[in-house]
């Protein structure tokens, strides 16, 4: 199965949370309500350097994905 790069998620226990799941390395879940990120990977020192340089871009992409999806629902 081929997964999309981003997936929206929700949970009725956290009704204000807006979750975006990033399915590629480095995999993570971000709550756009408060920008809290939960990493689904274990990182070594080399990965951490790469992670720092990519994190800001990935979070921007997650936010853009959410905005695009919401706009599609509105149409």
CHARMM-style PDB file with segment names, atoms N, HN, CA, C and O in Angstrom:
ATOM      1  N   UNK     1       0.849  -1.169   0.000  1.00  0.00      PROA
ATOM      2  CA  UNK     1       0.000   0.000   0.000  1.00  0.00      PROA
ATOM      3  C   UNK     1       0.896   1.233   0.000  1.00  0.00      PROA
ATOM      4  O   UNK     1       1.886   1.302   0.728  1.00  0.00      PROA
ATOM      5  N   UNK     2       0.534   2.183  -0.815  1.00  0.00      PROA
ATOM      6  HN  UNK     2      -0.270   2.126  -1.407  1.00  0.00      PROA
ATOM      7  CA  UNK     2       1.258   3.453  -0.849  1.00  0.00      PROA
ATOM      8  C   UNK     2       0.479   4.480  -0.032  1.00  0.00      PROA
ATOM      9  O   UNK     2      -0.686   4.763  -0.310  1.00  0.00      PROA
ATOM     10  N   UNK     3       1.145   5.029   0.977  1.00  0.00      PROA
ATOM     11  HN  UNK     3       2.092   4.799   1.203  1.00  0.00      PROA
ATOM     12  CA  UNK     3       0.508   6.034   1.826  1.00  0.00      PROA
ATOM     13  C   UNK     3       0.797   7.432   1.305  1.00  0.00      PROA
ATOM     14  O   UNK     3       1.870   7.677   0.754  1.00  0.00      PROA
ATOM     15  N   UNK     4      -0.150   8.355   1.473  1.00  0.00      PROA
ATOM     16  HN  UNK     4      -1.021   8.156   1.921  1.00  0.00      PROA
ATOM     17  CA  UNK     4       0.153   9.744   1.140  1.00  0.00      PROA
ATOM     18  C   UNK     4       1.166  10.299   2.135  1.00  0.00      PROA
ATOM     19  O   UNK     4       1.333   9.761   3.229  1.00  0.00      PROA
ATOM     20  N   UNK     5       1.837  11.372   1.748  1.00  0.00      PROA
ATOM     21  HN  UNK     5       1.702  11.809   0.859  1.00  0.00      PROA
ATOM     22  CA  UNK     5       2.861  11.972   2.608  1.00  0.00      PROA
ATOM     23  C   UNK     5       2.258  12.486   3.909  1.00  0.00      PROA
ATOM     24  O   UNK     5       2.877  12.358   4.965  1.00  0.00      PROA
ATOM     25  N   UNK     6       1.061  13.063   3.853  1.00  0.00      PROA
ATOM     26  HN  UNK     6       0.558  13.167   2.995  1.00  0.00      PROA
ATOM     27  CA  UNK     6       0.381  13.593   5.029  1.00  0.00      PROA
ATOM     28  C   UNK     6      -1.021  13.000   5.134  1.00  0.00      PROA
ATOM     29  O   UNK     6      -1.677  12.736   4.126  1.00  0.00      PROA
ATOM     30  N   UNK     7      -1.465  12.797   6.377  1.00  0.00      PROA
ATOM     31  HN  UNK     7      -0.932  13.012   7.195  1.00  0.00      PROA
ATOM     32  CA  UNK     7      -2.811  12.304   6.664  1.00  0.00      PROA
ATOM     33  C   UNK     7      -3.383  13.154   7.794  1.00  0.00      PROA
ATOM     34  O   UNK     7      -2.681  13.455   8.760  1.00  0.00      PROA
ATOM     35  N   UNK     8      -4.661  13.546   7.678  1.00  0.00      PROA
ATOM     36  HN  UNK     8      -5.231  13.302   6.893  1.00  0.00      PROA
ATOM     37  CA  UNK     8      -5.340  14.255   8.772  1.00  0.00      PROA
ATOM     38  C   UNK     8      -5.832  13.250   9.790  1.00  0.00      PROA
ATOM     39  O   UNK     8      -6.236  12.143   9.435  1.00  0.00      PROA
ATOM     40  N   UNK     9      -5.801  13.637  11.066  1.00  0.00      PROA
ATOM     41  HN  UNK     9      -5.474  14.537  11.355  1.00  0.00      PROA
ATOM     42  CA  UNK     9      -6.312  12.775  12.117  1.00  0.00      PROA
ATOM     43  C   UNK     9      -7.051  13.589  13.161  1.00  0.00      PROA
ATOM     44  O   UNK     9      -6.746  14.762  13.377  1.00  0.00      PROA
ATOM     45  N   UNK    10      -8.024  12.964  13.807  1.00  0.00      PROA
ATOM     46  HN  UNK    10      -8.272  12.011  13.632  1.00  0.00      PROA
ATOM     47  CA  UNK    10      -8.715  13.632  14.900  1.00  0.00      PROA
ATOM     48  C   UNK    10      -9.038  12.619  15.981  1.00  0.00      PROA
ATOM     49  O   UNK    10      -8.908  11.411  15.781  1.00  0.00      PROA
ATOM     50  N   UNK    11      -9.460  13.124  17.123  1.00  0.00      PROA
ATOM     51  HN  UNK    11      -9.566  14.105  17.285  1.00  0.00      PROA
ATOM     52  CA  UNK    11      -9.785  12.272  18.255  1.00  0.00      PROA
ATOM     53  C   UNK    11     -10.779  13.031  19.115  1.00  0.00      PROA
ATOM     54  O   UNK    11     -10.522  14.169  19.509  1.00  0.00      PROA
ATOM     55  N   UNK    12     -11.904  12.413  19.404  1.00  0.00      PROA
ATOM     56  HN  UNK    12     -12.112  11.489  19.083  1.00  0.00      PROA
ATOM     57  CA  UNK    12     -12.946  13.108  20.173  1.00  0.00      PROA
ATOM     58  C   UNK    12     -12.526  13.380  21.614  1.00  0.00      PROA
ATOM     59  O   UNK    12     -13.147  14.203  22.286  1.00  0.00      PROA
ATOM     60  N   UNK    13     -11.483  12.706  22.100  1.00  0.00      PROA
ATOM     61  HN  UNK    13     -10.979  12.037  21.554  1.00  0.00      PROA
ATOM     62  CA  UNK    13     -10.979  13.016  23.438  1.00  0.00      PROA
ATOM     63  C   UNK    13     -10.262  14.359  23.473  1.00  0.00      PROA
ATOM     64  O   UNK    13     -10.121  14.964  24.535  1.00  0.00      PROA
ATOM     65  N   UNK    14      -9.812  14.822  22.318  1.00  0.00      PROA
ATOM     66  HN  UNK    14      -9.926  14.330  21.455  1.00  0.00      PROA
ATOM     67  CA  UNK    14      -9.127  16.112  22.191  1.00  0.00      PROA
ATOM     68  C   UNK    14      -9.824  16.911  21.090  1.00  0.00      PROA
ATOM     69  O   UNK    14      -9.281  17.043  19.993  1.00  0.00      PROA
ATOM     70  N   UNK    15     -11.008  17.443  21.361  1.00  0.00      PROA
ATOM     71  HN  UNK    15     -11.449  17.336  22.252  1.00  0.00      PROA
ATOM     72  CA  UNK    15     -11.830  18.025  20.296  1.00  0.00      PROA
ATOM     73  C   UNK    15     -11.227  19.255  19.613  1.00  0.00      PROA
ATOM     74  O   UNK    15     -11.616  19.571  18.488  1.00  0.00      PROA
ATOM     75  N   UNK    16     -10.299  19.952  20.251  1.00  0.00      PROA
ATOM     76  HN  UNK    16      -9.983  19.695  21.164  1.00  0.00      PROA
ATOM     77  CA  UNK    16      -9.700  21.139  19.635  1.00  0.00      PROA
ATOM     78  C   UNK    16      -8.415  20.824  18.875  1.00  0.00      PROA
ATOM     79  O   UNK    16      -7.882  21.685  18.175  1.00  0.00      PROA
ATOM     80  N   UNK    17      -7.922  19.610  19.007  1.00  0.00      PROA
ATOM     81  HN  UNK    17      -8.355  18.911  19.575  1.00  0.00      PROA
ATOM     82  CA  UNK    17      -6.671  19.229  18.362  1.00  0.00      PROA
ATOM     83  C   UNK    17      -6.877  19.035  16.864  1.00  0.00      PROA
ATOM     84  O   UNK    17      -7.921  18.558  16.419  1.00  0.00      PROA
ATOM     85  N   UNK    18      -5.863  19.416  16.101  1.00  0.00      PROA
ATOM     86  HN  UNK    18      -5.016  19.804  16.463  1.00  0.00      PROA
ATOM     87  CA  UNK    18      -5.842  19.218  14.655  1.00  0.00      PROA
ATOM     88  C   UNK    18      -4.553  18.455  14.360  1.00  0.00      PROA
ATOM     89  O   UNK    18      -3.472  19.044  14.340  1.00  0.00      PROA
ATOM     90  N   UNK    19      -4.664  17.152  14.133  1.00  0.00      PROA
ATOM     91  HN  UNK    19      -5.542  16.674  14.150  1.00  0.00      PROA
ATOM     92  CA  UNK    19      -3.481  16.325  13.926  1.00  0.00      PROA
ATOM     93  C   UNK    19      -3.186  16.147  12.446  1.00  0.00      PROA
ATOM     94  O   UNK    19      -4.081  15.888  11.641  1.00  0.00      PROA
ATOM     95  N   UNK    20      -1.914  16.291  12.107  1.00  0.00      PROA
ATOM     96  HN  UNK    20      -1.187  16.501  12.761  1.00  0.00      PROA
ATOM     97  CA  UNK    20      -1.430  15.936  10.777  1.00  0.00      PROA
ATOM     98  C   UNK    20      -0.325  14.911  10.987  1.00  0.00      PROA
ATOM     99  O   UNK    20       0.610  15.139  11.755  1.00  0.00      PROA
ATOM    100  N   UNK    21      -0.440  13.775  10.296  1.00  0.00      PROA
ATOM    101  HN  UNK    21      -1.200  13.589   9.672  1.00  0.00      PROA
ATOM    102  CA  UNK    21       0.533  12.696  10.410  1.00  0.00      PROA
ATOM    103  C   UNK    21       1.419  12.722   9.171  1.00  0.00      PROA
ATOM    104  O   UNK    21       0.923  12.682   8.044  1.00  0.00      PROA
ATOM    105  N   UNK    22       2.723  12.789   9.382  1.00  0.00      PROA
ATOM    106  HN  UNK    22       3.126  12.822  10.297  1.00  0.00      PROA
ATOM    107  CA  UNK    22       3.702  12.748   8.295  1.00  0.00      PROA
ATOM    108  C   UNK    22       4.199  11.314   8.210  1.00  0.00      PROA
ATOM    109  O   UNK    22       4.759  10.797   9.177  1.00  0.00      PROA
ATOM    110  N   UNK    23       4.004  10.663   7.068  1.00  0.00      PROA
ATOM    111  HN  UNK    23       3.549  11.083   6.282  1.00  0.00      PROA
ATOM    112  CA  UNK    23       4.248   9.224   6.947  1.00  0.00      PROA
ATOM    113  C   UNK    23       5.626   8.861   6.401  1.00  0.00      PROA
ATOM    114  O   UNK    23       5.974   7.681   6.354  1.00  0.00      PROA
ATOM    115  N   UNK    24       6.409   9.845   5.990  1.00  0.00      PROA
ATOM    116  HN  UNK    24       6.126  10.803   6.027  1.00  0.00      PROA
ATOM    117  CA  UNK    24       7.740   9.583   5.456  1.00  0.00      PROA
ATOM    118  C   UNK    24       8.786   9.940   6.507  1.00  0.00      PROA
ATOM    119  O   UNK    24       8.482  10.620   7.487  1.00  0.00      PROA
ATOM    120  N   UNK    25      10.033   9.473   6.299  1.00  0.00      PROA
ATOM    121  HN  UNK    25      10.281   8.921   5.503  1.00  0.00      PROA
ATOM    122  CA  UNK    25      11.095   9.807   7.257  1.00  0.00      PROA
ATOM    123  C   UNK    25      11.375  11.295   7.221  1.00  0.00      PROA
ATOM    124  O   UNK    25      11.528  11.866   6.141  1.00  0.00      PROA
ATOM    125  N   UNK    26      11.443  11.910   8.333  1.00  0.00      PROA
ATOM    126  HN  UNK    26      11.319  11.446   9.210  1.00  0.00      PROA
ATOM    127  CA  UNK    26      11.193  11.420   9.684  1.00  0.00      PROA
ATOM    128  C   UNK    26       9.700  11.471   9.992  1.00  0.00      PROA
ATOM    129  O   UNK    26       9.071  12.522   9.871  1.00  0.00      PROA
ATOM    130  N   UNK    27       9.144  10.343  10.386  1.00  0.00      PROA
ATOM    131  HN  UNK    27       9.655   9.489  10.484  1.00  0.00      PROA
ATOM    132  CA  UNK    27       7.704  10.262  10.654  1.00  0.00      PROA
ATOM    133  C   UNK    27       7.377  10.998  11.948  1.00  0.00      PROA
ATOM    134  O   UNK    27       8.100  10.900  12.939  1.00  0.00      PROA
ATOM    135  N   UNK    28       6.263  11.740  11.914  1.00  0.00      PROA
ATOM    136  HN  UNK    28       5.675  11.819  11.108  1.00  0.00      PROA
ATOM    137  CA  UNK    28       5.832  12.462  13.107  1.00  0.00      PROA
ATOM    138  C   UNK    28       4.350  12.764  13.028  1.00  0.00      PROA
ATOM    139  O   UNK    28       3.724  12.653  11.974  1.00  0.00      PROA
ATOM    140  N   UNK    29       3.806  13.150  14.172  1.00  0.00      PROA
ATOM    141  HN  UNK    29       4.315  13.240  15.028  1.00  0.00      PROA
ATOM    142  CA  UNK    29       2.442  13.671  14.269  1.00  0.00      PROA
ATOM    143  C   UNK    29       2.565  15.060  14.865  1.00  0.00      PROA
ATOM    144  O   UNK    29       3.225  15.249  15.886  1.00  0.00      PROA
ATOM    145  N   UNK    30       1.932  16.029  14.229  1.00  0.00      PROA
ATOM    146  HN  UNK    30       1.395  15.876  13.400  1.00  0.00      PROA
ATOM    147  CA  UNK    30       1.926  17.390  14.760  1.00  0.00      PROA
ATOM    148  C   UNK    30       0.496  17.775  15.089  1.00  0.00      PROA
ATOM    149  O   UNK    30      -0.428  17.493  14.326  1.00  0.00      PROA
ATOM    150  N   UNK    31       0.324  18.416  16.225  1.00  0.00      PROA
ATOM    151  HN  UNK    31       1.074  18.645  16.845  1.00  0.00      PROA
ATOM    152  CA  UNK    31      -0.953  18.987  16.598  1.00  0.00      PROA
ATOM    153  C   UNK    31      -0.873  20.462  16.215  1.00  0.00      PROA
ATOM    154  O   UNK    31      -0.171  21.234  16.868  1.00  0.00      PROA
ATOM    155  N   UNK    32      -1.582  20.857  15.168  1.00  0.00      PROA
ATOM    156  HN  UNK    32      -2.152  20.230  14.637  1.00  0.00      PROA
ATOM    157  CA  UNK    32      -1.513  22.231  14.683  1.00  0.00      PROA
ATOM    158  C   UNK    32      -2.136  23.233  15.640  1.00  0.00      PROA
ATOM    159  O   UNK    32      -1.928  24.439  15.504  1.00  0.00      PROA
ATOM    160  N   UNK    33      -2.898  22.741  16.605  1.00  0.00      PROA
ATOM    161  HN  UNK    33      -3.068  21.762  16.716  1.00  0.00      PROA
ATOM    162  CA  UNK    33      -3.477  23.635  17.603  1.00  0.00      PROA
ATOM    163  C   UNK    33      -2.375  24.316  18.413  1.00  0.00      PROA
ATOM    164  O   UNK    33      -2.464  25.508  18.706  1.00  0.00      PROA
ATOM    165  N   UNK    34      -1.336  23.559  18.773  1.00  0.00      PROA
ATOM    166  HN  UNK    34      -1.264  22.591  18.534  1.00  0.00      PROA
ATOM    167  CA  UNK    34      -0.270  24.119  19.609  1.00  0.00      PROA
ATOM    168  C   UNK    34       1.137  23.825  19.073  1.00  0.00      PROA
ATOM    169  O   UNK    34       2.126  24.084  19.759  1.00  0.00      PROA
ATOM    170  N   UNK    35       1.231  23.287  17.855  1.00  0.00      PROA
ATOM    171  HN  UNK    35       0.428  23.076  17.297  1.00  0.00      PROA
ATOM    172  CA  UNK    35       2.507  22.947  17.204  1.00  0.00      PROA
ATOM    173  C   UNK    35       3.327  21.928  17.987  1.00  0.00      PROA
ATOM    174  O   UNK    35       4.548  21.877  17.841  1.00  0.00      PROA
ATOM    175  N   UNK    36       2.679  21.125  18.810  1.00  0.00      PROA
ATOM    176  HN  UNK    36       1.687  21.167  18.929  1.00  0.00      PROA
ATOM    177  CA  UNK    36       3.365  20.058  19.535  1.00  0.00      PROA
ATOM    178  C   UNK    36       3.646  18.922  18.552  1.00  0.00      PROA
ATOM    179  O   UNK    36       2.750  18.484  17.829  1.00  0.00      PROA
ATOM    180  N   UNK    37       4.901  18.445  18.528  1.00  0.00      PROA
ATOM    181  HN  UNK    37       5.628  18.801  19.115  1.00  0.00      PROA
ATOM    182  CA  UNK    37       5.316  17.394  17.599  1.00  0.00      PROA
ATOM    183  C   UNK    37       5.686  16.143  18.381  1.00  0.00      PROA
ATOM    184  O   UNK    37       6.420  16.203  19.367  1.00  0.00      PROA
ATOM    185  N   UNK    38       5.168  15.016  17.926  1.00  0.00      PROA
ATOM    186  HN  UNK    38       4.572  14.967  17.125  1.00  0.00      PROA
ATOM    187  CA  UNK    38       5.530  13.711  18.485  1.00  0.00      PROA
ATOM    188  C   UNK    38       6.249  12.938  17.380  1.00  0.00      PROA
ATOM    189  O   UNK    38       5.655  12.600  16.356  1.00  0.00      PROA
ATOM    190  N   UNK    39       7.530  12.665  17.603  1.00  0.00      PROA
ATOM    191  HN  UNK    39       8.012  12.940  18.435  1.00  0.00      PROA
ATOM    192  CA  UNK    39       8.331  11.950  16.614  1.00  0.00      PROA
ATOM    193  C   UNK    39       8.075  10.453  16.733  1.00  0.00      PROA
ATOM    194  O   UNK    39       7.985   9.922  17.839  1.00  0.00      PROA
ATOM    195  N   UNK    40       7.960   9.782  15.610  1.00  0.00      PROA
ATOM    196  HN  UNK    40       8.033  10.213  14.711  1.00  0.00      PROA
ATOM    197  CA  UNK    40       7.717   8.344  15.569  1.00  0.00      PROA
ATOM    198  C   UNK    40       8.988   7.597  15.152  1.00  0.00      PROA
ATOM    199  O   UNK    40       8.920   6.462  14.679  1.00  0.00      PROA
ATOM    200  N   UNK    41      10.124   8.227  15.328  1.00  0.00      PROA
ATOM    201  HN  UNK    41      10.180   9.149  15.712  1.00  0.00      PROA
ATOM    202  CA  UNK    41      11.420   7.669  14.957  1.00  0.00      PROA
ATOM    203  C   UNK    41      12.364   7.783  16.150  1.00  0.00      PROA
ATOM    204  O   UNK    41      12.185   8.629  17.026  1.00  0.00      PROA
ATOM    205  N   UNK    42      13.357   6.928  16.165  1.00  0.00      PROA
ATOM    206  HN  UNK    42      13.503   6.240  15.454  1.00  0.00      PROA
ATOM    207  CA  UNK    42      14.491   7.076  17.069  1.00  0.00      PROA
ATOM    208  C   UNK    42      15.625   7.669  16.255  1.00  0.00      PROA
ATOM    209  O   UNK    42      15.897   7.210  15.146  1.00  0.00      PROA
ATOM    210  N   UNK    43      16.287   8.680  16.791  1.00  0.00      PROA
ATOM    211  HN  UNK    43      16.066   9.052  17.692  1.00  0.00      PROA
ATOM    212  CA  UNK    43      17.311   9.398  16.039  1.00  0.00      PROA
ATOM    213  C   UNK    43      18.686   9.200  16.644  1.00  0.00      PROA
ATOM    214  O   UNK    43      18.855   9.208  17.864  1.00  0.00      PROA
ATOM    215  N   UNK    44      19.674   9.022  15.762  1.00  0.00      PROA
ATOM    216  HN  UNK    44      19.537   9.015  14.772  1.00  0.00      PROA
ATOM    217  CA  UNK    44      21.057   9.038  16.224  1.00  0.00      PROA
ATOM    218  C   UNK    44      21.601  10.455  15.988  1.00  0.00      PROA
ATOM    219  O   UNK    44      20.871  11.319  15.503  1.00  0.00      PROA
ATOM    220  N   UNK    45      22.855  10.697  16.320  1.00  0.00      PROA
ATOM    221  HN  UNK    45      23.448   9.995  16.714  1.00  0.00      PROA
ATOM    222  CA  UNK    45      23.435  12.042  16.217  1.00  0.00      PROA
ATOM    223  C   UNK    45      23.385  12.564  14.777  1.00  0.00      PROA
ATOM    224  O   UNK    45      23.108  13.744  14.558  1.00  0.00      PROA
ATOM    225  N   UNK    46      23.647  11.706  13.807  1.00  0.00      PROA
ATOM    226  HN  UNK    46      23.872  10.748  13.984  1.00  0.00      PROA
ATOM    227  CA  UNK    46      23.610  12.119  12.398  1.00  0.00      PROA
ATOM    228  C   UNK    46      22.193  12.525  11.997  1.00  0.00      PROA
ATOM    229  O   UNK    46      21.996  13.549  11.342  1.00  0.00      PROA
ATOM    230  N   UNK    47      21.211  11.719  12.391  1.00  0.00      PROA
ATOM    231  HN  UNK    47      21.371  10.887  12.923  1.00  0.00      PROA
ATOM    232  CA  UNK    47      19.813  12.019  12.070  1.00  0.00      PROA
ATOM    233  C   UNK    47      19.378  13.339  12.688  1.00  0.00      PROA
ATOM    234  O   UNK    47      18.630  14.092  12.066  1.00  0.00      PROA
ATOM    235  N   UNK    48      19.833  13.630  13.894  1.00  0.00      PROA
ATOM    236  HN  UNK    48      20.441  13.017  14.400  1.00  0.00      PROA
ATOM    237  CA  UNK    48      19.423  14.858  14.580  1.00  0.00      PROA
ATOM    238  C   UNK    48      19.862  16.092  13.805  1.00  0.00      PROA
ATOM    239  O   UNK    48      19.128  17.079  13.746  1.00  0.00      PROA
ATOM    240  N   UNK    49      21.039  16.048  13.215  1.00  0.00      PROA
ATOM    241  HN  UNK    49      21.635  15.247  13.263  1.00  0.00      PROA
ATOM    242  CA  UNK    49      21.497  17.190  12.406  1.00  0.00      PROA
ATOM    243  C   UNK    49      20.583  17.388  11.203  1.00  0.00      PROA
ATOM    244  O   UNK    49      20.198  18.513  10.885  1.00  0.00      PROA
ATOM    245  N   UNK    50      20.238  16.287  10.536  1.00  0.00      PROA
ATOM    246  HN  UNK    50      20.550  15.373  10.795  1.00  0.00      PROA
ATOM    247  CA  UNK    50      19.335  16.357   9.392  1.00  0.00      PROA
ATOM    248  C   UNK    50      17.951  16.818   9.835  1.00  0.00      PROA
ATOM    249  O   UNK    50      17.307  17.612   9.150  1.00  0.00      PROA
ATOM    250  N   UNK    51      17.504  16.328  10.964  1.00  0.00      PROA
ATOM    251  HN  UNK    51      18.027  15.683  11.522  1.00  0.00      PROA
ATOM    252  CA  UNK    51      16.194  16.657  11.494  1.00  0.00      PROA
ATOM    253  C   UNK    51      16.054  18.152  11.754  1.00  0.00      PROA
ATOM    254  O   UNK    51      15.037  18.754  11.410  1.00  0.00      PROA
ATOM    255  N   UNK    52      17.060  18.740  12.350  1.00  0.00      PROA
ATOM    256  HN  UNK    52      17.886  18.252  12.629  1.00  0.00      PROA
ATOM    257  CA  UNK    52      17.025  20.171  12.656  1.00  0.00      PROA
ATOM    258  C   UNK    52      16.860  20.989  11.388  1.00  0.00      PROA
ATOM    259  O   UNK    52      16.106  21.962  11.369  1.00  0.00      PROA
ATOM    260  N   UNK    53      17.557  20.604  10.332  1.00  0.00      PROA
ATOM    261  HN  UNK    53      18.170  19.814  10.347  1.00  0.00      PROA
ATOM    262  CA  UNK    53      17.479  21.376   9.089  1.00  0.00      PROA
ATOM    263  C   UNK    53      16.147  21.176   8.367  1.00  0.00      PROA
ATOM    264  O   UNK    53      15.712  22.063   7.633  1.00  0.00      PROA
ATOM    265  N   UNK    54      15.493  20.033   8.558  1.00  0.00      PROA
ATOM    266  HN  UNK    54      15.846  19.312   9.154  1.00  0.00      PROA
ATOM    267  CA  UNK    54      14.254  19.737   7.843  1.00  0.00      PROA
ATOM    268  C   UNK    54      12.983  20.068   8.619  1.00  0.00      PROA
ATOM    269  O   UNK    54      11.924  20.223   8.012  1.00  0.00      PROA
ATOM    270  N   UNK    55      13.060  20.178   9.924  1.00  0.00      PROA
ATOM    271  HN  UNK    55      13.920  20.052  10.417  1.00  0.00      PROA
ATOM    272  CA  UNK    55      11.866  20.298  10.759  1.00  0.00      PROA
ATOM    273  C   UNK    55      10.995  21.490  10.385  1.00  0.00      PROA
ATOM    274  O   UNK    55       9.785  21.339  10.209  1.00  0.00      PROA
ATOM    275  N   UNK    56      11.580  22.645  10.265  1.00  0.00      PROA
ATOM    276  HN  UNK    56      12.562  22.767  10.408  1.00  0.00      PROA
ATOM    277  CA  UNK    56      10.787  23.839   9.954  1.00  0.00      PROA
ATOM    278  C   UNK    56      10.045  23.674   8.634  1.00  0.00      PROA
ATOM    279  O   UNK    56       8.863  24.006   8.541  1.00  0.00      PROA
ATOM    280  N   UNK    57      10.725  23.167   7.620  1.00  0.00      PROA
ATOM    281  HN  UNK    57      11.685  22.897   7.695  1.00  0.00      PROA
ATOM    282  CA  UNK    57      10.098  22.967   6.308  1.00  0.00      PROA
ATOM    283  C   UNK    57       8.962  21.949   6.393  1.00  0.00      PROA
ATOM    284  O   UNK    57       7.901  22.160   5.806  1.00  0.00      PROA
ATOM    285  N   UNK    58       9.171  20.848   7.116  1.00  0.00      PROA
ATOM    286  HN  UNK    58      10.033  20.676   7.593  1.00  0.00      PROA
ATOM    287  CA  UNK    58       8.139  19.822   7.233  1.00  0.00      PROA
ATOM    288  C   UNK    58       6.905  20.341   7.959  1.00  0.00      PROA
ATOM    289  O   UNK    58       5.782  20.002   7.587  1.00  0.00      PROA
ATOM    290  N   UNK    59       7.097  21.155   8.984  1.00  0.00      PROA
ATOM    291  HN  UNK    59       8.009  21.431   9.286  1.00  0.00      PROA
ATOM    292  CA  UNK    59       5.966  21.720   9.712  1.00  0.00      PROA
ATOM    293  C   UNK    59       5.197  22.693   8.825  1.00  0.00      PROA
ATOM    294  O   UNK    59       3.968  22.737   8.874  1.00  0.00      PROA
ATOM    295  N   UNK    60       5.906  23.468   8.021  1.00  0.00      PROA
ATOM    296  HN  UNK    60       6.904  23.432   7.981  1.00  0.00      PROA
ATOM    297  CA  UNK    60       5.230  24.359   7.072  1.00  0.00      PROA
ATOM    298  C   UNK    60       4.416  23.549   6.055  1.00  0.00      PROA
ATOM    299  O   UNK    60       3.285  23.906   5.725  1.00  0.00      PROA
ATOM    300  N   UNK    61       5.009  22.456   5.566  1.00  0.00      PROA
ATOM    301  HN  UNK    61       5.928  22.166   5.834  1.00  0.00      PROA
ATOM    302  CA  UNK    61       4.294  21.597   4.617  1.00  0.00      PROA
ATOM    303  C   UNK    61       3.052  20.980   5.259  1.00  0.00      PROA
ATOM    304  O   UNK    61       2.011  20.876   4.609  1.00  0.00      PROA
ATOM    305  N   UNK    62       3.148  20.574   6.518  1.00  0.00      PROA
ATOM    306  HN  UNK    62       3.993  20.659   7.045  1.00  0.00      PROA
ATOM    307  CA  UNK    62       1.989  20.011   7.225  1.00  0.00      PROA
ATOM    308  C   UNK    62       0.883  21.049   7.343  1.00  0.00      PROA
ATOM    309  O   UNK    62      -0.290  20.731   7.145  1.00  0.00      PROA
ATOM    310  N   UNK    63       1.245  22.278   7.662  1.00  0.00      PROA
ATOM    311  HN  UNK    63       2.198  22.536   7.823  1.00  0.00      PROA
ATOM    312  CA  UNK    63       0.249  23.355   7.773  1.00  0.00      PROA
ATOM    313  C   UNK    63      -0.392  23.651   6.425  1.00  0.00      PROA
ATOM    314  O   UNK    63      -1.603  23.858   6.348  1.00  0.00      PROA
ATOM    315  N   UNK    64       0.403  23.674   5.368  1.00  0.00      PROA
ATOM    316  HN  UNK    64       1.387  23.506   5.431  1.00  0.00      PROA
ATOM    317  CA  UNK    64      -0.124  23.911   4.026  1.00  0.00      PROA
ATOM    318  C   UNK    64      -1.058  22.778   3.592  1.00  0.00      PROA
ATOM    319  O   UNK    64      -2.090  23.022   2.967  1.00  0.00      PROA
ATOM    320  N   UNK    65      -0.690  21.547   3.927  1.00  0.00      PROA
ATOM    321  HN  UNK    65       0.149  21.349   4.435  1.00  0.00      PROA
ATOM    322  CA  UNK    65      -1.543  20.403   3.631  1.00  0.00      PROA
ATOM    323  C   UNK    65      -2.898  20.570   4.320  1.00  0.00      PROA
ATOM    324  O   UNK    65      -3.941  20.389   3.692  1.00  0.00      PROA
ATOM    325  N   UNK    66      -2.882  20.914   5.603  1.00  0.00      PROA
ATOM    326  HN  UNK    66      -2.035  21.061   6.113  1.00  0.00      PROA
ATOM    327  CA  UNK    66      -4.128  21.101   6.339  1.00  0.00      PROA
ATOM    328  C   UNK    66      -4.975  22.194   5.685  1.00  0.00      PROA
ATOM    329  O   UNK    66      -6.168  21.993   5.456  1.00  0.00      PROA
ATOM    330  N   UNK    67      -4.377  23.337   5.386  1.00  0.00      PROA
ATOM    331  HN  UNK    67      -3.408  23.500   5.572  1.00  0.00      PROA
ATOM    332  CA  UNK    67      -5.118  24.439   4.764  1.00  0.00      PROA
ATOM    333  C   UNK    67      -5.733  24.000   3.437  1.00  0.00      PROA
ATOM    334  O   UNK    67      -6.876  24.345   3.138  1.00  0.00      PROA
ATOM    335  N   UNK    68      -4.983  23.242   2.643  1.00  0.00      PROA
ATOM    336  HN  UNK    68      -4.054  22.961   2.886  1.00  0.00      PROA
ATOM    337  CA  UNK    68      -5.484  22.756   1.359  1.00  0.00      PROA
ATOM    338  C   UNK    68      -6.668  21.815   1.557  1.00  0.00      PROA
ATOM    339  O   UNK    68      -7.670  21.915   0.849  1.00  0.00      PROA
ATOM    340  N   UNK    69      -6.551  20.904   2.519  1.00  0.00      PROA
ATOM    341  HN  UNK    69      -5.736  20.823   3.093  1.00  0.00      PROA
ATOM    342  CA  UNK    69      -7.629  19.950   2.767  1.00  0.00      PROA
ATOM    343  C   UNK    69      -8.890  20.650   3.253  1.00  0.00      PROA
ATOM    344  O   UNK    69      -9.989  20.312   2.812  1.00  0.00      PROA
ATOM    345  N   UNK    70      -8.756  21.602   4.138  1.00  0.00      PROA
ATOM    346  HN  UNK    70      -7.864  21.877   4.496  1.00  0.00      PROA
ATOM    347  CA  UNK    70      -9.914  22.337   4.656  1.00  0.00      PROA
ATOM    348  C   UNK    70     -10.573  23.121   3.521  1.00  0.00      PROA
ATOM    349  O   UNK    70     -11.800  23.182   3.443  1.00  0.00      PROA
ATOM    350  N   UNK    71      -9.776  23.716   2.650  1.00  0.00      PROA
ATOM    351  HN  UNK    71      -8.779  23.666   2.713  1.00  0.00      PROA
ATOM    352  CA  UNK    71     -10.336  24.450   1.521  1.00  0.00      PROA
ATOM    353  C   UNK    71     -11.123  23.515   0.598  1.00  0.00      PROA
ATOM    354  O   UNK    71     -12.153  23.904   0.049  1.00  0.00      PROA
ATOM    355  N   UNK    72     -10.640  22.297   0.431  1.00  0.00      PROA
ATOM    356  HN  UNK    72      -9.803  21.980   0.877  1.00  0.00      PROA
ATOM    357  CA  UNK    72     -11.356  21.324  -0.412  1.00  0.00      PROA
ATOM    358  C   UNK    72     -12.679  20.915   0.218  1.00  0.00      PROA
ATOM    359  O   UNK    72     -13.664  20.714  -0.491  1.00  0.00      PROA
ATOM    360  N   UNK    73     -12.714  20.790   1.556  1.00  0.00      PROA
ATOM    361  HN  UNK    73     -11.914  20.954   2.132  1.00  0.00      PROA
ATOM    362  CA  UNK    73     -13.972  20.469   2.231  1.00  0.00      PROA
ATOM    363  C   UNK    73     -14.969  21.606   2.084  1.00  0.00      PROA
ATOM    364  O   UNK    73     -16.167  21.367   1.934  1.00  0.00      PROA
ATOM    365  N   UNK    74     -14.483  22.838   2.125  1.00  0.00      PROA
ATOM    366  HN  UNK    74     -13.510  23.032   2.247  1.00  0.00      PROA
ATOM    367  CA  UNK    74     -15.354  24.008   2.032  1.00  0.00      PROA
ATOM    368  C   UNK    74     -15.985  24.117   0.647  1.00  0.00      PROA
ATOM    369  O   UNK    74     -17.074  24.672   0.500  1.00  0.00      PROA
ATOM    370  N   UNK    75     -15.303  23.591  -0.363  1.00  0.00      PROA
ATOM    371  HN  UNK    75     -14.418  23.141  -0.243  1.00  0.00      PROA
ATOM    372  CA  UNK    75     -15.831  23.655  -1.726  1.00  0.00      PROA
ATOM    373  C   UNK    75     -16.813  22.541  -1.899  1.00  0.00      PROA
ATOM    374  OT1 UNK    75     -17.393  22.390  -2.974  1.00  0.00      PROA
TER     375      UNK     75
END
